[in-house]
Amino acid sequence: MRIQLALLAVFTSFAVSAQQLKITNGPYLQNMGQDNVTIIWTTDKDAVSWLELAPAGNDSFYASERTRFFEAPHGSKKIGKLHRITVSGLTAGTEYRYRIFSKEVLNYEGHRVMYGDIASSDVYRNKPFSFKTLDPAKSTIAFKVVNDIHSKNENLESMLSKVTKENTDLVFFNGDMVSIFNEEKEIFTGFMDTAVRLFAKEVPVFYARGNHETRGKASSRLYDYFPTNNGHFYYTFRHGPIQFLVLDGGEDKPDSDIEYSELAQFDNYRTEEKNWRQKAVRNPDFQSAPFRVAVLHIPPSGSTWHGTKEIAEKFLPLLNEAGIDIMLCGHLHNYQLINKGDDKNVNFPILVNDDETYLDVTADDKKIDVFRKDLSGKIVDSHSIKRQH
């Protein structure tokens, strides 16, 4: 009997060790700022994770001991399958190299922890991942905007397959990247696995939530995967000559609509956002920027649906006085350009991007050039916005 138990223990140990810990998704860059970044990845088992950071250079990552950064809310390292490591104290406009580690937690009883395998990115055979922090002093910037992908990974790949950290500073996902969030894995199968494979390990993604991201039982966890600099889906940041104002229009129907199963509270949410926006547009950083670009999934014009009317009522009065140079929207699955003056209630141009085109944007301190391109990369039309502030 003892021999049988011993053999069973050996075989069990072998089975456990054979199932090695795996990094299942990521890493990808979030919450990029002038002095900080959050790097996110997932594992297939519970683990403690950390990040090693090094300055840019051609030296080996093994040339010296690298500082480790952990996710340790309230002083304790976090154990789980979702790993979000935030690094602060960085320098604006500076490139850094990084690699990630996760150590499996096999058992945690009392104060004793039994660890298992370690999974990590490979800096021995491959170059370490790298990123560059945002820089308000950068003279020329380039970014891309996609929207209404609805889990069509083939479209996303066609649009963003040529994105690199050399030609693109950041990418906006301007809403409805999926149709519904029933499970958290749909974030990755729907679009982020493709984004990570193409660029997101080294080019930051900024998320503007769409109405479809509010649907499904996993929708309340979306922020865990796309954190911002203020804890909300509406936020602002500066890069180069542009102050970006990222807004959240919520859902497009009344809160009482049967589709929302009595869970929606977006009228109150848009009022809370309105109060925040009053402070955001009066901030000196916003006021001093050469350009001010708003990013919002649902356009505040061109529809009589409840969401559009609420956005127009609660967003436009302040935005009309804020000197917005252009607003970039999606939602309609059709291209529209609403020039200043086309709608008497809107005091700035609104570009509504189609679901099968993307925006390729460059800007300096004199003008913004917006090129709308189709799935083949062909320019469909272009628009130029000259500096007015």
Kinemage of the C-alpha trace (Angstrom):
@kinemage 1
@onewidth
@group {chain A} dominant
@subgroup {mainchain}
@vectorlist {calphas} color= white
{ca met a 1} P 0.000 0.000 0.000
{ca arg a 2} L 2.838 2.387 0.898
{ca ile a 3} L 4.546 1.609 -2.410
{ca gln a 4} L 1.329 2.382 -4.270
{ca leu a 5} L 0.938 5.700 -2.463
{ca ala a 6} L 4.551 6.614 -3.195
{ca leu a 7} L 4.099 5.828 -6.888
{ca leu a 8} L 0.884 7.839 -6.946
{ca ala a 9} L 2.700 10.830 -5.437
{ca val a 10} L 5.444 10.571 -8.055
{ca phe a 11} L 2.996 10.366 -10.939
{ca thr a 12} L 0.923 13.239 -9.500
{ca ser a 13} L 4.031 15.376 -9.139
{ca phe a 14} L 5.016 14.584 -12.722
{ca ala a 15} L 1.552 15.460 -14.006
{ca val a 16} L 1.608 18.822 -12.222
{ca ser a 17} L 5.074 19.725 -13.473
{ca ala a 18} L 4.189 18.668 -17.010
{ca gln a 19} L 1.387 21.230 -17.106
{ca gln a 20} L 3.644 24.254 -17.232
{ca leu a 21} L 2.408 27.745 -16.489
{ca lys a 22} L 1.674 29.680 -19.672
{ca ile a 23} L 1.320 33.341 -20.531
{ca thr a 24} L -1.962 33.149 -22.415
{ca asn a 25} L -2.506 36.750 -23.556
{ca gly a 26} L -0.395 39.877 -23.861
{ca pro a 27} L 1.593 41.685 -22.823
{ca tyr a 28} L 0.148 44.994 -23.994
{ca leu a 29} L 0.579 48.646 -23.047
{ca gln a 30} L -2.105 50.644 -21.262
{ca asn a 31} L -2.438 53.920 -19.381
{ca met a 32} L 0.628 55.293 -21.124
{ca gly a 33} L 1.630 58.689 -19.780
{ca gln a 34} L 4.575 61.012 -19.698
{ca asp a 35} L 6.008 59.326 -16.598
{ca asn a 36} L 4.124 56.034 -16.282
{ca val a 37} L 2.791 52.965 -18.056
{ca thr a 38} L 0.689 49.915 -17.167
{ca ile a 39} L 1.616 46.585 -18.770
{ca ile a 40} L -1.003 43.828 -18.801
{ca trp a 41} L -0.964 40.101 -19.484
{ca thr a 42} L -2.771 36.934 -18.399
{ca thr a 43} L -1.727 33.428 -17.364
{ca asp a 44} L -3.610 30.139 -17.404
{ca lys a 45} L -3.059 29.591 -13.658
{ca asp a 46} L -2.815 31.739 -10.548
{ca ala a 47} L 0.566 33.397 -10.299
{ca val a 48} L 2.576 36.225 -8.777
{ca ser a 49} L 3.975 38.440 -11.529
{ca trp a 50} L 6.578 41.114 -11.987
{ca leu a 51} L 8.138 43.305 -14.619
{ca glu a 52} L 11.793 44.092 -15.231
{ca leu a 53} L 12.646 47.437 -16.811
{ca ala a 54} L 15.836 48.632 -18.516
{ca pro a 55} L 16.796 51.803 -20.366
{ca ala a 56} L 17.025 51.679 -24.143
{ca gly a 57} L 20.313 50.359 -25.444
{ca asn a 58} L 22.109 47.614 -27.319
{ca asp a 59} L 23.546 45.981 -24.223
{ca ser a 60} L 22.246 42.605 -23.120
{ca phe a 61} L 19.257 42.583 -20.817
{ca tyr a 62} L 21.476 40.390 -18.632
{ca ala a 63} L 24.165 43.085 -18.394
{ca ser a 64} L 23.048 44.093 -14.900
{ca glu a 65} L 20.409 43.494 -12.282
{ca arg a 66} L 17.150 45.049 -13.447
{ca thr a 67} L 14.649 46.676 -11.109
{ca arg a 68} L 11.543 44.571 -10.474
{ca phe a 69} L 8.064 46.054 -10.340
{ca phe a 70} L 5.101 44.202 -8.825
{ca glu a 71} L 1.372 44.689 -8.575
{ca ala a 72} L 1.063 45.044 -4.821
{ca pro a 73} L -2.151 46.842 -3.836
{ca his a 74} L -2.242 47.717 -0.140
{ca gly a 75} L 1.265 46.309 0.307
{ca ser a 76} L 0.701 42.673 -0.729
{ca lys a 77} L 1.708 41.174 -4.055
{ca lys a 78} L -1.354 40.171 -6.007
{ca ile a 79} L -2.046 36.549 -6.930
{ca gly a 80} L -4.253 35.830 -9.936
{ca lys a 81} L -4.509 35.186 -13.645
{ca leu a 82} L -4.776 38.852 -14.702
{ca his a 83} L -1.557 40.785 -14.198
{ca arg a 84} L -1.364 44.595 -14.332
{ca ile a 85} L 1.983 46.123 -13.459
{ca thr a 86} L 2.189 49.914 -13.301
{ca val a 87} L 5.560 51.628 -13.468
{ca ser a 88} L 5.850 55.302 -12.515
{ca gly a 89} L 8.698 57.781 -12.210
{ca leu a 90} L 9.639 57.494 -15.880
{ca thr a 91} L 10.891 60.312 -18.116
{ca ala a 92} L 8.736 61.835 -20.855
{ca gly a 93} L 9.625 60.924 -24.437
{ca thr a 94} L 12.034 58.211 -23.334
{ca glu a 95} L 12.366 54.652 -24.600
{ca tyr a 96} L 12.540 51.703 -22.202
{ca arg a 97} L 12.929 47.948 -22.597
{ca tyr a 98} L 10.979 45.438 -20.546
{ca arg a 99} L 10.307 41.788 -19.917
{ca ile a 100} L 7.606 40.040 -17.897
{ca phe a 101} L 7.590 37.163 -15.405
{ca ser a 102} L 4.873 35.082 -13.754
{ca lys a 103} L 5.518 32.499 -11.008
{ca glu a 104} L 2.779 29.937 -10.468
{ca val a 105} L 1.212 29.715 -7.011
{ca leu a 106} L 0.443 26.038 -6.383
{ca asn a 107} L -0.849 26.416 -2.858
{ca tyr a 108} L -1.403 29.214 -0.352
{ca glu a 109} L -2.304 28.188 3.175
{ca gly a 110} L -1.865 30.559 6.096
{ca his a 111} L 1.477 32.261 5.633
{ca arg a 112} L 2.982 29.465 3.546
{ca val a 113} L 3.080 29.635 -0.235
{ca met a 114} L 4.165 26.813 -2.533
{ca tyr a 115} L 5.433 28.049 -5.885
{ca gly a 116} L 5.615 26.252 -9.212
{ca asp a 117} L 6.919 27.086 -12.668
{ca ile a 118} L 7.953 30.476 -13.977
{ca ala a 119} L 6.822 31.778 -17.367
{ca ser a 120} L 8.454 34.831 -18.934
{ca ser a 121} L 9.117 36.681 -22.142
{ca asp a 122} L 12.337 35.572 -23.822
{ca val a 123} L 15.165 38.122 -23.933
{ca tyr a 124} L 17.843 35.506 -24.595
{ca arg a 125} L 16.874 34.565 -28.152
{ca asn a 126} L 14.666 37.597 -28.883
{ca lys a 127} L 14.950 41.334 -28.419
{ca pro a 128} L 13.139 42.581 -25.310
{ca phe a 129} L 9.908 44.478 -25.825
{ca ser a 130} L 10.178 48.248 -25.698
{ca phe a 131} L 8.029 51.378 -25.496
{ca lys a 132} L 8.375 55.138 -25.453
{ca thr a 133} L 6.549 57.383 -22.981
{ca leu a 134} L 4.321 60.228 -24.119
{ca asp a 135} L 5.964 63.579 -24.710
{ca pro a 136} L 4.132 66.936 -24.826
{ca ala a 137} L 7.204 68.500 -26.431
{ca lys a 138} L 7.296 66.120 -29.400
{ca ser a 139} L 6.999 68.201 -32.555
{ca thr a 140} L 5.283 65.669 -34.828
{ca ile a 141} L 3.080 62.706 -33.868
{ca ala a 142} L 1.220 59.939 -35.707
{ca phe a 143} L -1.702 57.827 -34.553
{ca lys a 144} L -4.378 55.470 -35.893
{ca val a 145} L -8.085 55.181 -35.101
{ca val a 146} L -10.309 52.130 -35.642
{ca asn a 147} L -13.884 51.537 -34.553
{ca asp a 148} L -16.807 49.106 -34.852
{ca ile a 149} L -14.619 46.073 -35.467
{ca his a 150} L -17.179 43.754 -33.793
{ca ser a 151} L -14.619 40.926 -33.475
{ca lys a 152} L -13.709 40.956 -37.189
{ca asn a 153} L -10.051 40.205 -36.615
{ca glu a 154} L -9.374 40.008 -40.335
{ca asn a 155} L -10.457 43.642 -40.722
{ca leu a 156} L -8.366 44.735 -37.758
{ca glu a 157} L -5.328 43.012 -39.225
{ca ser a 158} L -5.858 44.642 -42.613
{ca met a 159} L -6.101 48.057 -40.990
{ca leu a 160} L -3.219 47.839 -38.522
{ca ser a 161} L -0.783 45.246 -39.880
{ca lys a 162} L 1.813 47.918 -40.700
{ca val a 163} L 1.761 49.632 -37.305
{ca thr a 164} L 5.159 49.757 -35.603
{ca lys a 165} L 6.605 51.878 -32.826
{ca glu a 166} L 8.685 53.620 -35.489
{ca asn a 167} L 5.689 54.900 -37.484
{ca thr a 168} L 2.883 55.110 -34.899
{ca asp a 169} L 2.838 56.728 -31.449
{ca leu a 170} L -0.506 55.315 -30.316
{ca val a 171} L -3.702 53.639 -31.481
{ca phe a 172} L -7.276 54.485 -30.535
{ca phe a 173} L -9.901 51.776 -30.282
{ca asn a 174} L -12.953 54.001 -30.674
{ca gly a 175} L -15.640 51.638 -29.443
{ca asp a 176} L -17.587 48.515 -30.385
{ca met a 177} L -14.543 46.329 -30.780
{ca val a 178} L -16.886 43.435 -29.892
{ca ser a 179} L -20.656 43.079 -30.071
{ca ile a 180} L -21.148 41.841 -26.499
{ca phe a 181} L -18.990 40.871 -23.510
{ca asn a 182} L -20.339 37.633 -22.121
{ca glu a 183} L -16.884 36.320 -21.159
{ca glu a 184} L -13.652 38.125 -20.472
{ca lys a 185} L -11.799 35.943 -22.975
{ca glu a 186} L -13.760 37.710 -25.734
{ca ile a 187} L -11.521 40.727 -25.163
{ca phe a 188} L -8.669 38.656 -26.534
{ca thr a 189} L -10.398 36.460 -29.092
{ca gly a 190} L -12.363 39.462 -30.332
{ca phe a 191} L -9.464 41.847 -30.981
{ca met a 192} L -6.657 42.079 -28.412
{ca asp a 193} L -4.805 38.888 -29.375
{ca thr a 194} L -4.580 40.286 -32.893
{ca ala a 195} L -3.535 43.700 -31.593
{ca val a 196} L -0.824 42.161 -29.376
{ca arg a 197} L 0.541 40.084 -32.239
{ca leu a 198} L 0.662 43.125 -34.519
{ca phe a 199} L 1.771 46.022 -32.320
{ca ala a 200} L 0.275 46.364 -28.806
{ca lys a 201} L 3.349 45.021 -26.978
{ca glu a 202} L 5.183 48.173 -28.039
{ca val a 203} L 2.557 50.723 -29.164
{ca pro a 204} L -0.023 51.828 -26.569
{ca val a 205} L -3.761 51.408 -27.089
{ca phe a 206} L -6.161 54.068 -25.813
{ca tyr a 207} L -9.736 52.878 -25.435
{ca ala a 208} L -12.885 54.923 -26.027
{ca arg a 209} L -15.730 52.707 -24.858
{ca gly a 210} L -18.615 52.108 -27.263
{ca asn a 211} L -22.195 51.180 -26.503
{ca his a 212} L -21.627 47.487 -27.273
{ca glu a 213} L -18.863 47.257 -24.663
{ca thr a 214} L -21.485 48.001 -22.015
{ca arg a 215} L -23.407 44.795 -22.798
{ca gly a 216} L -22.961 41.307 -21.406
{ca lys a 217} L -22.182 39.894 -17.967
{ca ala a 218} L -18.427 40.501 -18.351
{ca ser a 219} L -18.845 44.168 -19.352
{ca ser a 220} L -18.283 45.325 -15.769
{ca arg a 221} L -14.746 43.896 -15.938
{ca leu a 222} L -13.728 45.805 -19.079
{ca tyr a 223} L -11.913 48.500 -17.109
{ca asp a 224} L -9.681 45.876 -15.480
{ca tyr a 225} L -8.164 45.275 -18.908
{ca phe a 226} L -8.117 48.901 -20.085
{ca pro a 227} L -7.248 51.143 -17.116
{ca thr a 228} L -6.904 54.904 -17.561
{ca asn a 229} L -5.129 57.739 -15.781
{ca asn a 230} L -8.164 58.730 -13.689
{ca gly a 231} L -10.168 55.550 -13.097
{ca his a 232} L -12.867 56.359 -15.674
{ca phe a 233} L -13.612 55.588 -19.321
{ca tyr a 234} L -13.555 59.358 -19.897
{ca tyr a 235} L -10.152 60.957 -19.513
{ca thr a 236} L -7.700 63.360 -21.092
{ca phe a 237} L -4.010 63.259 -21.948
{ca arg a 238} L -1.408 65.217 -23.904
{ca his a 239} L 0.980 63.960 -26.556
{ca gly a 240} L 2.889 66.276 -28.852
{ca pro a 241} L 0.774 69.234 -29.985
{ca ile a 242} L -2.560 67.539 -29.166
{ca gln a 243} L -4.569 67.437 -25.977
{ca phe a 244} L -6.872 64.432 -26.364
{ca leu a 245} L -10.285 64.421 -24.708
{ca val a 246} L -11.603 60.849 -24.626
{ca leu a 247} L -15.329 60.726 -23.901
{ca asp a 248} L -17.835 57.980 -23.118
{ca gly a 249} L -21.368 58.271 -24.489
{ca gly a 250} L -22.690 55.133 -22.800
{ca glu a 251} L -25.618 53.344 -24.407
{ca asp a 252} L -27.710 54.546 -27.336
{ca lys a 253} L -31.225 53.709 -26.072
{ca pro a 254} L -33.172 54.832 -22.968
{ca asp a 255} L -32.080 53.214 -19.712
{ca ser a 256} L -35.486 51.549 -19.444
{ca asp a 257} L -35.105 49.701 -22.762
{ca ile a 258} L -35.802 45.977 -22.441
{ca glu a 259} L -32.406 45.190 -23.983
{ca tyr a 260} L -30.641 46.399 -20.828
{ca ser a 261} L -32.570 44.175 -18.393
{ca glu a 262} L -32.955 46.970 -15.805
{ca leu a 263} L -29.184 47.350 -15.402
{ca ala a 264} L -28.561 50.615 -17.286
{ca gln a 265} L -27.951 53.932 -15.502
{ca phe a 266} L -26.368 55.880 -18.312
{ca asp a 267} L -28.396 59.081 -17.991
{ca asn a 268} L -26.886 59.626 -14.529
{ca tyr a 269} L -23.497 58.467 -15.787
{ca arg a 270} L -23.479 61.084 -18.552
{ca thr a 271} L -24.342 63.747 -15.967
{ca glu a 272} L -21.378 62.678 -13.815
{ca glu a 273} L -19.165 62.836 -16.887
{ca lys a 274} L -20.482 66.314 -17.662
{ca asn a 275} L -19.378 67.522 -14.224
{ca trp a 276} L -15.896 66.058 -14.744
{ca arg a 277} L -15.605 67.595 -18.204
{ca gln a 278} L -16.240 71.091 -16.849
{ca lys a 279} L -12.975 70.822 -14.924
{ca ala a 280} L -11.064 68.983 -17.652
{ca val a 281} L -11.505 71.611 -20.362
{ca arg a 282} L -10.523 74.424 -17.987
{ca asn a 283} L -7.281 72.743 -17.008
{ca pro a 284} L -4.213 74.807 -18.065
{ca asp a 285} L -2.792 71.792 -19.938
{ca phe a 286} L -5.952 71.644 -22.038
{ca gln a 287} L -6.077 75.381 -22.601
{ca ser a 288} L -2.432 75.670 -23.677
{ca ala a 289} L -2.422 72.842 -26.237
{ca pro a 290} L -2.035 73.841 -29.906
{ca phe a 291} L -4.789 71.346 -30.802
{ca arg a 292} L -7.704 69.789 -28.932
{ca val a 293} L -9.079 66.538 -30.319
{ca ala a 294} L -12.171 64.812 -28.887
{ca val a 295} L -12.641 61.049 -29.300
{ca leu a 296} L -16.184 59.729 -28.781
{ca his a 297} L -17.859 56.597 -30.127
{ca ile a 298} L -21.430 57.908 -30.565
{ca pro a 299} L -21.529 61.185 -32.521
{ca pro a 300} L -23.531 64.016 -30.903
{ca ser a 301} L -25.339 64.805 -34.147
{ca gly a 302} L -27.241 63.157 -36.985
{ca ser a 303} L -29.658 60.951 -35.028
{ca thr a 304} L -32.827 61.236 -32.938
{ca trp a 305} L -31.971 58.220 -30.754
{ca his a 306} L -31.975 58.811 -27.009
{ca gly a 307} L -28.219 58.391 -26.547
{ca thr a 308} L -27.400 60.930 -29.243
{ca lys a 309} L -29.873 63.446 -27.812
{ca glu a 310} L -28.463 62.999 -24.295
{ca ile a 311} L -24.912 63.474 -25.562
{ca ala a 312} L -25.922 66.583 -27.494
{ca glu a 313} L -27.694 68.040 -24.452
{ca lys a 314} L -25.020 67.248 -21.874
{ca phe a 315} L -21.801 67.357 -23.928
{ca leu a 316} L -22.183 70.002 -26.618
{ca pro a 317} L -22.708 73.252 -24.647
{ca leu a 318} L -19.335 72.914 -22.940
{ca leu a 319} L -17.517 71.402 -25.930
{ca asn a 320} L -18.705 74.234 -28.171
{ca glu a 321} L -16.868 76.658 -25.889
{ca ala a 322} L -13.778 74.491 -25.423
{ca gly a 323} L -12.140 75.138 -28.787
{ca ile a 324} L -12.380 71.565 -30.042
{ca asp a 325} L -10.559 71.315 -33.378
{ca ile a 326} L -12.159 68.036 -34.444
{ca met a 327} L -14.167 65.188 -32.946
{ca leu a 328} L -13.526 61.614 -34.117
{ca cys a 329} L -16.513 59.246 -33.885
{ca gly a 330} L -17.816 55.889 -35.114
{ca his a 331} L -21.011 53.976 -34.284
{ca leu a 332} L -22.965 54.601 -37.506
{ca his a 333} L -21.003 52.136 -39.696
{ca asn a 334} L -21.063 54.814 -42.378
{ca tyr a 335} L -18.714 57.674 -43.093
{ca gln a 336} L -19.929 61.194 -42.428
{ca leu a 337} L -18.189 64.529 -42.240
{ca ile a 338} L -20.180 67.130 -40.367
{ca asn a 339} L -18.407 70.401 -41.032
{ca lys a 340} L -18.556 73.304 -38.649
{ca gly a 341} L -21.826 75.068 -39.448
{ca asp a 342} L -23.595 72.037 -40.951
{ca asp a 343} L -25.379 71.527 -37.633
{ca lys a 344} L -26.290 74.759 -35.858
{ca asn a 345} L -25.828 73.039 -32.510
{ca val a 346} L -22.209 71.994 -33.139
{ca asn a 347} L -19.327 74.443 -33.219
{ca phe a 348} L -16.605 72.092 -34.494
{ca pro a 349} L -16.163 69.467 -37.246
{ca ile a 350} L -17.134 65.846 -36.567
{ca leu a 351} L -15.599 63.015 -38.569
{ca val a 352} L -17.608 59.795 -38.302
{ca asn a 353} L -15.458 56.890 -39.437
{ca asp a 354} L -16.856 53.843 -41.214
{ca asp a 355} L -16.470 50.319 -39.816
{ca glu a 356} L -14.348 49.217 -42.789
{ca thr a 357} L -12.027 52.208 -42.920
{ca tyr a 358} L -9.469 53.528 -40.452
{ca leu a 359} L -7.974 56.923 -39.737
{ca asp a 360} L -4.268 57.532 -40.212
{ca val a 361} L -3.484 60.846 -38.518
{ca thr a 362} L -0.392 63.016 -38.317
{ca ala a 363} L -0.009 66.325 -36.501
{ca asp a 364} L 2.514 69.052 -35.860
{ca asp a 365} L 2.094 72.451 -34.256
{ca lys a 366} L 0.598 73.925 -37.442
{ca lys a 367} L -1.929 71.369 -38.681
{ca ile a 368} L -3.542 67.957 -38.312
{ca asp a 369} L -3.826 65.736 -41.381
{ca val a 370} L -6.429 62.972 -41.303
{ca phe a 371} L -6.251 60.281 -43.969
{ca arg a 372} L -9.149 57.847 -44.137
{ca lys a 373} L -7.987 54.530 -45.602
{ca asp a 374} L -9.772 51.372 -46.697
{ca leu a 375} L -8.862 47.785 -45.832
{ca ser a 376} L -6.174 47.728 -48.529
{ca gly a 377} L -4.534 50.880 -47.151
{ca lys a 378} L -5.701 53.037 -50.048
{ca ile a 379} L -6.531 56.636 -49.138
{ca val a 380} L -10.267 57.190 -49.557
{ca asp a 381} L -10.267 60.864 -48.563
{ca ser a 382} L -8.302 63.291 -46.452
{ca his a 383} L -8.890 66.337 -44.296
{ca ser a 384} L -6.589 68.992 -42.916
{ca ile a 385} L -7.232 71.059 -39.798
{ca lys a 386} L -5.163 74.193 -39.375
{ca arg a 387} L -4.171 75.569 -36.009
{ca gln a 388} L -6.580 78.157 -34.602
{ca his a 389} L -5.406 78.618 -31.007
